[in-house]
């Protein structure tokens, strides 16, 4: 193993590649992090075939998938390196591959979709003994898949089981989905009041923080219910605030409702 890769691995924990790619919330010298990032890529590129290091495979595959660190997006290369990492037992690579095959990654075209392979990866991760973020995520995604007609995988019992596991593992995405199920009466008894309780607990945890992309559905649903007075007192002003937050995070329906509300208020 090269000295460069050794140094890279000392600092790789400072990189949050799932969210912003570069989370420097932990104390570290930015120059050291920049050097380590570059060293990791260079070492991976130079020694990939002989090193058999899952971290190097994963990071190099991610660079090709997301087009970061000066790399062009190349999905075929991304899949090759991620599959190499997955074969060595890397969980993040398995989750990333599942997202590719299920069509969850916006950089991936339909040519690379393989729903059976994606579901198989998620099912494999979901039944792991160890409780971790990957297991939580896999169960959340499977809950979505099993409760719908698409993919020919609908199974209400499995959907509820996966939802239960994901919520027990503190998946905030699963909490939002469960609130939607309660509101719409999907697989559970319709209960708008309980849906509001779930959403408020979820949103209140981040009231002092800037909401990230995965909260757009929660913010939209909460704003929608406030505007229509479902399970909560109608509050147009507050509804607009949450719909605006969801819209800023790219929620299309939130943007549509904001336009409709503005039209109603102008008439």
N, C-alpha and C positions, 0 to 999 in steps of 0.2 A: 504494500500500500504506500502511495506516495506521501511525502511530507505535506504537499499542498492539500490533499484530500483529508489528511489528519486534521489540519488546521480548519478546513471547511466544516468538518463535522462538529468541531468544538463550538461553532457559532450557529449552526443550522437551526437550533431550537429557537433562535430569535426571529425566525422567519415564519410568518403566518401565511402560508401559501394558499390556504383555502379562501381567505377573506380578502385582505388587501395586498397579499403577497409579501409585504414588508411591514410587519408589526414590530415596532421598536419600543413597545410599552415596557419591556424589561430593560434594565440599565445595561448599556453596552456602547462601546465606541463605534459610531457610524462608519468610520473608516475601516475598522476591523471587520464589520459586517459586510461592507462593500467588497473588501478583499476576499473574505471567506466565500461570498456568493460567487464571485468570479472564479475563485480557485476550485470550487465544487464543480462548476460547469466544465472548466478546462480539464480537471482531473477525470471527470466522468467521460468526457469526449475522448481523452487519450487512453484511458485504461479500462473502458467499459467492458470489453470482451473478456479480459483476464481477471478483473477485480471481483466480479459477481457480487457487487454491493447493492442491495435493494434500494438504499437511499439515493445512490447515484442514478440508478435506473429511473426511479420515480421522479426525481427532480428534473432530469434531462427530458423525460417524457412530458412533464408538465410544461416545460419551456416550449416544446413543439405544439402542445395542445392550446396554450393560451397566447402564444406569440409574444412571450416576455423575454427580457434579457437580450434583445436584438435578434431573436429567432423569428423566422417566418412561421406562420401556422402550417403545420404539416401533420394531418390527422393519422396518416398511415405510420409515420415514424413515432408519433405519440403512442399509438396503440402497441407498436412493437416494444418500446421501452417499458411502458406500463405493464404489459403482459409479462415481460421479463422480470419485473419487480414483483408482480403478483405471484409468479411461480416460485419466487424465493420467500413468499409468505407475507409480503407487505400489504397491510390492510387498506391503507390510503389509496394504493394503486387499484385494489379491487373495487373500492367505492367509486373511484374516478372512472374506471372502465365501465362499471354499471351505468353511470350517468351518460357515458358515450353511447352505449348500446341501446339505452332506453330513450335516447333523444332528449335528455335533460340538459345537455350542454349546448348553448347557442352557437358555438363555433362548429358544430358537427352537422353534416348534411345527412339526408335519409340514406345515402349510399352505405353508411356505416352502421345503420340501425340493425340490431339483432335482439329482439325482445326476449326470445327464449334464453339467450346467453346472459342478457342483463338480469332477468329474473332469477336465473340460476345463481349468479354471483350474489345478488341481494339475499336470497334464501340461505346461501351458505354462510354469509356474515351474520344473518339474523339469529341463527341458532348457536352461535359461539357461546362458550361457557363464560368467558370474561365479559363483564359489562363495560362498555366503552362507547365513545361517541360514534364509532363506525357501526356498532350493533344498534344503537339508538336510531341512527339515520336510516339504516337498512329496514328496520321495522316500520318506521314512519313511511317510507316510500312504498313498502309492501301493503300497508294499510290503505294507501291511496289506490294502489293497483287492484287489490282484492275487492274493493267496494264498488268498482266500476265495471262496465261491460267490455271496455276496451282490453286488448291483449288476450281476450278469451280466458281471463284468469279470475273472473268474479267468484268470490267465495266469502260469504258474510261472516262465517265463523272464524276463518283465518284473519279477515280484516279486523274483527274485534280483538282477537288475540294479539295481533301485531300492534294495534293501537294501545292496548293495555301495557305491553312491554315497553313501547316507546315512551309513554307517559311516565311509567315507573322509572325510566332512565333519564327523566327530566328533559325530554325533547320539547323545546318550545314550539317548534314547527308542528309537532303532533298535538300540542295543546290548542293551537289555532285551528287545526283541522277538526279536532274534537268539538270545539265551539261551533264550527260550521255544521257538523253533523247534528248537534243539539238544536241549532236554529232551524235547520231544514228538515229535521226528522229522518236523517239517514242512518239506518241500522240501529238507532236508539230512539226512544220516545221524544217527540218534539218538545223542547223546553227553552223558550227564549230567555227566561229569567236566568237559568243556569248558564246558558251560553254567554250572557253578559257578565256573570260572575267570573267565568273562566277567562274571558277576554280582559276584564279589568285587572285581574291578578297578574296576567301576563304583561299588560301594558304598564302597570304601575311599577313593575320591577325595573323598567327602563325609562321612567319618567324624567330622570335627570340626564339621560344619555341621548346621543343622536341615534335614532333608529336605523338599523341596517336593512339591507334588501329583503331578508327573509321575513321581516315584520310587515311587509306591505299588505298581505292578505288580512292579518289581524286588524291593522289600522283601517283598511277598507270596510271590513265587516262591522267593526265598531262604529265607524262613521255612518254607515248605511242604517244600522239599527237605531242610532241616535236621531237620524233625520226622520225615520218612519215611526219612532216611538215604540219599537218592538222590544219588550222586556225591560224597558227603561223609559223615563220621561223624555218626551220629544224635546230636542234642543238643537235648533238649526245652526246656531253659531258654533257650538262645540262640534257638531257633525262636520261642518265645513273645515274646521281645523284638522280633524283626523283624515278626512278625505283628501285634503291638500297634502298631508304628509305621505299618504299612500301614493298619490299621483306623482309626487316628487321622486318616489322610489320606482316609478315605472308601471304602476297599476293602471291598466287601460280603463277598466270599468269605473275606477275612482275619478278619472279625468272626465268620463262621460257624465257621471252624476254631478260633478261640479259645474259642468256646462249647463245641465238641466236646471240646477238650483239657481244659477245666475240668471237664466232665462225667466224662471218663475218669479224671481225677486224683481226683475226689471219690468214685468208686466203688471 
